[in-house]
Amino acid sequence: MQHTNMTPATESRPWWRYGHVWLVIAGPVLVVVASFITAYLAIVGQDPVVDEDYYRKGLAINKTLSDNPASLAPAKEARNHAATGVKAPQ
């Protein structure tokens, strides 16, 4: 009986010919590309500056809220209910 060597011949291929190598490389490359896109969007689409007169406008809003205390009743009722767990009598 004659023994023949039946091991398949292995060819040496360059690394870029293997699909799983590209799968491993694709993740970090995708993250780098996404970070450049995010940086571009952050630089180009800057938020507008806060209104220069924000403090006076905030005081005016607080004054309109304090002029009508009945408008705050639902908020106060919800706050008290959340703190105590007891619903306010109607």
N, C-alpha and C positions, 0 to 999 in steps of 0.2 A: 504494500500500500504506500502510495506516495503522498507526502504532505506538501500541500501548496500554501504559500503564505497568502491569506485572503484579507489582509488588512487593506482598507481603501487608501488610496494615495491622497495625501493631504496637500493641498496647494497653499502656498503662502500668498495671501492677498494683502493689499495695503489697507490701513485702518479705515479709510473712508468708504470702503466697500461693504462694511458691516453695518446693518441697519440699526442694531441696538446702540451703537456708538452715537449715531445721530439722535437717537431718542434721549440719551443721557445729556448730550450737549444742548439740545433744544430747550430744556427747562431754564437753565441759567441765561441763555441768550435771550429768551423771551422776556425774562425779568429785567434784563438790562435795557432792552428796547422799550418796554413799558415804562421804566423809570425815566428815560429820555422824553417820552411822550408826555408823561405827567409833569416833568419840569417845564417843558415847553408850554403846556396849558396853564401852569401856575404863573409863568412869566408874562404870557400874552394876555390872559384873561384876569387881570388884577381886579380885586374888589374895589368898589368906589370908597373914597375916604368918608369917614363918618361926618355928618353935617357939622359945620363949624359952630353952630349955635345949638348943639344938642342939649346942653344943660338947661337953657331957658325953655326949650320945648318940653323937656321932661318935667320941669316945674309947672308948666301950663297944663300938662296932662294930669298931674297929681291934683292940681287945683280943681279941674273939672270933675275928677272922681270924688273929691271931698265935698264938692257942692251938693251932690246928690247921694247921700249915704244909703238910700234904698236900692240903688243900683248894685251895691256890693253885697246885698243880703244873700243871694244864692252862693256866692263865694264863701262868705263867713259861715253859712250853714254847712256847706260841704267840708270846710276846714274843721269845724267843731265835730261833725259826725266822724271824720277820719281820726280825730284825736281821741274821742271818747267811745265811739261805737254806738252812741245813742242818737237816734234821729230826733231832731228838734220838733216840738209840738206844733201843729198847724194852726 
